[in-house]
Amino acid sequence: MKCQYCEKPATFHITELIGPDGPQVMHLCEEHARTFLAKESTSPSASIAGALAKQLKLTGKPSAETEQKECPVCGISFFEFRNTGRLGCPYDYTHFDTELEPLLVNIHDAAEHKGKHPRRAPVSADSQATLIQLRREMEEAIEREDYERASEIRDRIRELEETGNR
């Protein structure tokens, strides 16, 4: 979806509930969202607008080097994360720690998880990273049409998954 004021992609979708006409939805790019939120800081919804504006200031525009940075385990780049909003593996948190920490603190008011954990959580982050790496190798072997190697990797993946579920 494009910004209402320009041709850039809309990354902010703001719904205003103030006014007699009912809710109004605005689709804005980062630049127009900044100007809109700066104007709105005097309205009754100033606290929400202020929080969004604060997040925009914290995240800012990452450098080209940061955008190109890739996780060695799963191969996701920081650019892909910014576009999808999803990380590829547990190691992304350590690999992109300097870029993610301000974002996590702003959203969750903390940089560490405190609370419940899934009952069927993987044995360790290392075993999960190994599985991710093996799956990628298996896909590459299939693309090269090296089916013997792919079946060996598949068997290794099954072995690791069975030992991890015990």
ZADO-1210 file (C-alpha; in nm, 4 decimals, padded with zeros to 6 digits):
<atoms>
<atom x="00.0000" y="00.0000" z="00.0000" code="MET" pos="1"/>
<atom x="00.1294" y="00.3467" z="-00.0858" code="LYS" pos="2"/>
<atom x="00.1386" y="00.6624" z="00.1248" code="CYS" pos="3"/>
<atom x="-00.1596" y="00.8935" z="00.0818" code="GLN" pos="4"/>
<atom x="00.0709" y="01.1872" z="00.0052" code="TYR" pos="5"/>
<atom x="00.3507" y="01.0323" z="-00.2024" code="CYS" pos="6"/>
<atom x="00.4552" y="00.7166" z="-00.3881" code="GLU" pos="7"/>
<atom x="00.6576" y="00.5615" z="-00.1017" code="LYS" pos="8"/>
<atom x="00.5254" y="00.2459" z="00.0701" code="PRO" pos="9"/>
<atom x="00.2972" y="00.3163" z="00.3658" code="ALA" pos="10"/>
<atom x="00.4561" y="00.1804" z="00.6833" code="THR" pos="11"/>
<atom x="00.2228" y="00.3554" z="00.9282" code="PHE" pos="12"/>
<atom x="-00.1507" y="00.2950" z="00.9322" code="HIS" pos="13"/>
<atom x="-00.3136" y="00.5380" z="01.1753" code="ILE" pos="14"/>
<atom x="-00.6829" y="00.5246" z="01.2640" code="THR" pos="15"/>
<atom x="-00.8263" y="00.8418" z="01.4148" code="GLU" pos="16"/>
<atom x="-01.1383" y="00.7921" z="01.6226" code="LEU" pos="17"/>
<atom x="-01.1918" y="01.1622" z="01.6941" code="ILE" pos="18"/>
<atom x="-01.4559" y="01.3476" z="01.4943" code="GLY" pos="19"/>
<atom x="-01.8201" y="01.3177" z="01.3950" code="PRO" pos="20"/>
<atom x="-01.7449" y="01.1355" z="01.0680" code="ASP" pos="21"/>
<atom x="-01.6371" y="00.8169" z="01.2465" code="GLY" pos="22"/>
<atom x="-01.2958" y="00.6521" z="01.2249" code="PRO" pos="23"/>
<atom x="-01.0574" y="00.7798" z="00.9588" code="GLN" pos="24"/>
<atom x="-00.7727" y="00.5561" z="00.8439" code="VAL" pos="25"/>
<atom x="-00.4505" y="00.7157" z="00.7225" code="MET" pos="26"/>
<atom x="-00.1784" y="00.5273" z="00.5344" code="HIS" pos="27"/>
<atom x="00.1514" y="00.7162" z="00.5620" code="LEU" pos="28"/>
<atom x="00.5181" y="00.6688" z="00.4848" code="CYS" pos="29"/>
<atom x="00.7710" y="00.7299" z="00.7619" code="GLU" pos="30"/>
<atom x="00.8369" y="01.0911" z="00.6541" code="GLU" pos="31"/>
<atom x="00.4693" y="01.1925" z="00.6406" code="HIS" pos="32"/>
<atom x="00.3999" y="01.0043" z="00.9659" code="ALA" pos="33"/>
<atom x="00.6636" y="01.2194" z="01.1383" code="ARG" pos="34"/>
<atom x="00.5005" y="01.5422" z="01.0195" code="THR" pos="35"/>
<atom x="00.1505" y="01.4149" z="01.1041" code="PHE" pos="36"/>
<atom x="00.2548" y="01.3090" z="01.4543" code="LEU" pos="37"/>
<atom x="00.4335" y="01.6404" z="01.5123" code="ALA" pos="38"/>
<atom x="00.1094" y="01.8288" z="01.4274" code="LYS" pos="39"/>
<atom x="-00.1000" y="01.5949" z="01.6440" code="GLU" pos="40"/>
<atom x="00.1092" y="01.6519" z="01.9581" code="SER" pos="41"/>
<atom x="-00.1327" y="01.9286" z="02.0678" code="THR" pos="42"/>
<atom x="-00.4486" y="01.7167" z="02.0278" code="SER" pos="43"/>
<atom x="-00.6150" y="01.4913" z="02.2903" code="PRO" pos="44"/>
<atom x="-00.4428" y="01.1896" z="02.1388" code="SER" pos="45"/>
<atom x="-00.1041" y="01.3472" z="02.2118" code="ALA" pos="46"/>
<atom x="00.0136" y="01.0622" z="02.4330" code="SER" pos="47"/>
<atom x="-00.0299" y="00.8054" z="02.1546" code="ILE" pos="48"/>
<atom x="00.1148" y="01.0366" z="01.8915" code="ALA" pos="49"/>
<atom x="00.4057" y="01.1109" z="02.1231" code="GLY" pos="50"/>
<atom x="00.4752" y="00.7422" z="02.1738" code="ALA" pos="51"/>
<atom x="00.4770" y="00.6796" z="01.7977" code="LEU" pos="52"/>
<atom x="00.6956" y="00.9835" z="01.7382" code="ALA" pos="53"/>
<atom x="00.9362" y="00.8594" z="02.0068" code="LYS" pos="54"/>
<atom x="00.9577" y="00.5230" z="01.8338" code="GLN" pos="55"/>
<atom x="01.0288" y="00.6914" z="01.4991" code="LEU" pos="56"/>
<atom x="01.3134" y="00.8897" z="01.6558" code="LYS" pos="57"/>
<atom x="01.4618" y="00.5776" z="01.8180" code="LEU" pos="58"/>
<atom x="01.4512" y="00.3562" z="01.5137" code="THR" pos="59"/>
<atom x="01.5676" y="00.6213" z="01.2682" code="GLY" pos="60"/>
<atom x="01.7196" y="00.5246" z="00.9347" code="LYS" pos="61"/>
<atom x="01.9842" y="00.2512" z="00.9616" code="PRO" pos="62"/>
<atom x="02.3055" y="00.2806" z="00.7643" code="SER" pos="63"/>
<atom x="02.3564" y="00.0947" z="00.4373" code="ALA" pos="64"/>
<atom x="02.6109" y="-00.1283" z="00.6138" code="GLU" pos="65"/>
<atom x="02.3500" y="-00.2227" z="00.8781" code="THR" pos="66"/>
<atom x="02.0891" y="-00.2952" z="00.6098" code="GLU" pos="67"/>
<atom x="02.3333" y="-00.5368" z="00.4366" code="GLN" pos="68"/>
<atom x="02.4309" y="-00.7159" z="00.7597" code="LYS" pos="69"/>
<atom x="02.3279" y="-01.0858" z="00.7441" code="GLU" pos="70"/>
<atom x="02.2941" y="-01.3546" z="01.0099" code="CYS" pos="71"/>
<atom x="02.5548" y="-01.6288" z="00.9492" code="PRO" pos="72"/>
<atom x="02.3107" y="-01.9010" z="01.0620" code="VAL" pos="73"/>
<atom x="01.9850" y="-01.8315" z="00.8784" code="CYS" pos="74"/>
<atom x="02.1012" y="-01.5723" z="00.6230" code="GLY" pos="75"/>
<atom x="01.8344" y="-01.3075" z="00.6945" code="ILE" pos="76"/>
<atom x="01.9486" y="-00.9494" z="00.6459" code="SER" pos="77"/>
<atom x="01.8496" y="-00.6592" z="00.8682" code="PHE" pos="78"/>
<atom x="01.6748" y="-00.5089" z="00.5649" code="PHE" pos="79"/>
<atom x="01.4560" y="-00.8206" z="00.5373" code="GLU" pos="80"/>
<atom x="01.3758" y="-00.7998" z="00.9090" code="PHE" pos="81"/>
<atom x="01.2689" y="-00.4359" z="00.8769" code="ARG" pos="82"/>
<atom x="01.0402" y="-00.5236" z="00.5850" code="ASN" pos="83"/>
<atom x="00.8840" y="-00.8391" z="00.7292" code="THR" pos="84"/>
<atom x="00.9049" y="-00.7723" z="01.1017" code="GLY" pos="85"/>
<atom x="01.0208" y="-01.1306" z="01.1612" code="ARG" pos="86"/>
<atom x="01.3593" y="-01.2689" z="01.2528" code="LEU" pos="87"/>
<atom x="01.4877" y="-01.5935" z="01.1046" code="GLY" pos="88"/>
<atom x="01.6450" y="-01.7746" z="01.4015" code="CYS" pos="89"/>
<atom x="01.7380" y="-01.7304" z="01.7702" code="PRO" pos="90"/>
<atom x="02.0891" y="-01.6136" z="01.6784" code="TYR" pos="91"/>
<atom x="01.9461" y="-01.3042" z="01.5096" code="ASP" pos="92"/>
<atom x="01.8968" y="-01.1525" z="01.8540" code="TYR" pos="93"/>
<atom x="02.2694" y="-01.1729" z="01.9241" code="THR" pos="94"/>
<atom x="02.3797" y="-01.0904" z="01.5694" code="HIS" pos="95"/>
<atom x="02.1589" y="-00.7803" z="01.5423" code="PHE" pos="96"/>
<atom x="02.1746" y="-00.6920" z="01.9134" code="ASP" pos="97"/>
<atom x="02.2878" y="-00.3311" z="01.8706" code="THR" pos="98"/>
<atom x="02.0107" y="-00.2611" z="01.6181" code="GLU" pos="99"/>
<atom x="01.7355" y="-00.4500" z="01.8046" code="LEU" pos="100"/>
<atom x="01.7976" y="-00.3361" z="02.1623" code="GLU" pos="101"/>
<atom x="01.6536" y="00.0178" z="02.1273" code="PRO" pos="102"/>
<atom x="01.3515" y="-00.1256" z="01.9482" code="LEU" pos="103"/>
<atom x="01.2908" y="-00.3927" z="02.2144" code="LEU" pos="104"/>
<atom x="01.3325" y="-00.1480" z="02.5010" code="VAL" pos="105"/>
<atom x="01.0914" y="00.0942" z="02.3353" code="ASN" pos="106"/>
<atom x="00.8265" y="-00.1702" z="02.2708" code="ILE" pos="107"/>
<atom x="00.8582" y="-00.3898" z="02.5824" code="HIS" pos="108"/>
<atom x="01.0317" y="-00.1540" z="02.8280" code="ASP" pos="109"/>
<atom x="01.2961" y="-00.4252" z="02.8722" code="ALA" pos="110"/>
<atom x="01.5632" y="-00.6024" z="02.6719" code="ALA" pos="111"/>
<atom x="01.5216" y="-00.9416" z="02.8434" code="GLU" pos="112"/>
<atom x="01.2257" y="-01.1804" z="02.8526" code="HIS" pos="113"/>
<atom x="01.0665" y="-01.2270" z="03.1928" code="LYS" pos="114"/>
<atom x="00.7781" y="-01.4669" z="03.2135" code="GLY" pos="115"/>
<atom x="00.6597" y="-01.8027" z="03.0910" code="LYS" pos="116"/>
<atom x="00.8388" y="-02.0180" z="02.8362" code="HIS" pos="117"/>
<atom x="00.6846" y="-02.2766" z="02.6035" code="PRO" pos="118"/>
<atom x="00.6682" y="-02.6282" z="02.7514" code="ARG" pos="119"/>
<atom x="00.7952" y="-02.7896" z="02.4328" code="ARG" pos="120"/>
<atom x="01.0831" y="-02.5477" z="02.3863" code="ALA" pos="121"/>
<atom x="01.3872" y="-02.6768" z="02.1960" code="PRO" pos="122"/>
<atom x="01.6649" y="-02.8269" z="02.4034" code="VAL" pos="123"/>
<atom x="01.9045" y="-02.5448" z="02.3226" code="SER" pos="124"/>
<atom x="01.9559" y="-02.2590" z="02.0841" code="ALA" pos="125"/>
<atom x="02.2606" y="-02.4422" z="01.9458" code="ASP" pos="126"/>
<atom x="02.0549" y="-02.7465" z="01.8436" code="SER" pos="127"/>
<atom x="01.7909" y="-02.5226" z="01.6881" code="GLN" pos="128"/>
<atom x="02.0593" y="-02.3337" z="01.4933" code="ALA" pos="129"/>
<atom x="02.2080" y="-02.6651" z="01.3788" code="THR" pos="130"/>
<atom x="01.8673" y="-02.7739" z="01.2498" code="LEU" pos="131"/>
<atom x="01.8241" y="-02.4463" z="01.0604" code="ILE" pos="132"/>
<atom x="02.1709" y="-02.4825" z="00.9070" code="GLN" pos="133"/>
<atom x="02.1051" y="-02.8445" z="00.8071" code="LEU" pos="134"/>
<atom x="01.7726" y="-02.7559" z="00.6461" code="ARG" pos="135"/>
<atom x="01.9432" y="-02.4874" z="00.4412" code="ARG" pos="136"/>
<atom x="02.2160" y="-02.7318" z="00.3348" code="GLU" pos="137"/>
<atom x="01.9500" y="-02.9864" z="00.2372" code="MET" pos="138"/>
<atom x="01.7712" y="-02.7273" z="00.0196" code="GLU" pos="139"/>
<atom x="02.1013" y="-02.6384" z="-00.1469" code="GLU" pos="140"/>
<atom x="02.1762" y="-03.0072" z="-00.2119" code="ALA" pos="141"/>
<atom x="01.8333" y="-03.0496" z="-00.3697" code="ILE" pos="142"/>
<atom x="01.8922" y="-02.7455" z="-00.5922" code="GLU" pos="143"/>
<atom x="02.2244" y="-02.9007" z="-00.7045" code="ARG" pos="144"/>
<atom x="02.0342" y="-03.2263" z="-00.7600" code="GLU" pos="145"/>
<atom x="02.2671" y="-03.4044" z="-00.5145" code="ASP" pos="146"/>
<atom x="01.9907" y="-03.6249" z="-00.3782" code="TYR" pos="147"/>
<atom x="02.2201" y="-03.8658" z="-00.1926" code="GLU" pos="148"/>
<atom x="02.3629" y="-03.5821" z="00.0135" code="ARG" pos="149"/>
<atom x="02.0127" y="-03.4402" z="00.0660" code="ALA" pos="150"/>
<atom x="01.8877" y="-03.7740" z="00.2008" code="SER" pos="151"/>
<atom x="02.1869" y="-03.7966" z="00.4376" code="GLU" pos="152"/>
<atom x="02.1094" y="-03.4489" z="00.5683" code="ILE" pos="153"/>
<atom x="01.7380" y="-03.5383" z="00.5980" code="ARG" pos="154"/>
<atom x="01.8272" y="-03.8424" z="00.8097" code="ASP" pos="155"/>
<atom x="02.0548" y="-03.6290" z="01.0288" code="ARG" pos="156"/>
<atom x="01.7719" y="-03.3756" z="01.0781" code="ILE" pos="157"/>
<atom x="01.5305" y="-03.6538" z="01.1812" code="ARG" pos="158"/>
<atom x="01.7894" y="-03.7893" z="01.4227" code="GLU" pos="159"/>
<atom x="01.8361" y="-03.4505" z="01.5879" code="LEU" pos="160"/>
<atom x="01.4611" y="-03.3864" z="01.6063" code="GLU" pos="161"/>
<atom x="01.3978" y="-03.7249" z="01.7722" code="GLU" pos="162"/>
<atom x="01.6683" y="-03.6725" z="02.0361" code="THR" pos="163"/>
<atom x="01.5424" y="-03.3186" z="02.1011" code="GLY" pos="164"/>
<atom x="01.1824" y="-03.4284" z="02.1711" code="ASN" pos="165"/>
<atom x="01.2777" y="-03.6725" z="02.4487" code="ARG" pos="166"/>
</atoms>
